[in-house]
């Protein structure tokens, strides 16, 4: 599955890899990013941004992290980590994620009603 959305889309969190920031059932507004996204979001997102990337045929929500060693940094890859290390399969196990796998940047949490607002 290759996603090439050109407008804001919704995603629902299914796992606890980003807890407590994001919990299962949270609904997110996502701006398309990466090589196939909106033109102004085609570059590398900032460290700390929460993004959605396609890995092994599924969409994962993770946080863009600083590289563990700047000598490893490449302009065409991201180091993605889950906030909940115990429940996350991320760059700590599988290494950098190609920028081409980036599908979107999380803008806002729209639900559930008690959890609406900016995601940080």
Beta strands, then each sheet from edge to edge (+ up, - down):
strand 1: 9-12
strand 2: 27-32
strand 3: 50-55
strand 4: 58-64
strand 5: 77-78
strand 6: 80-81
strand 7: 97-98
strand 8: 102-111
sheet 1: 1+ 2- 8+ 3- 4+ 6-
sheet 2: 5+ 7-
end
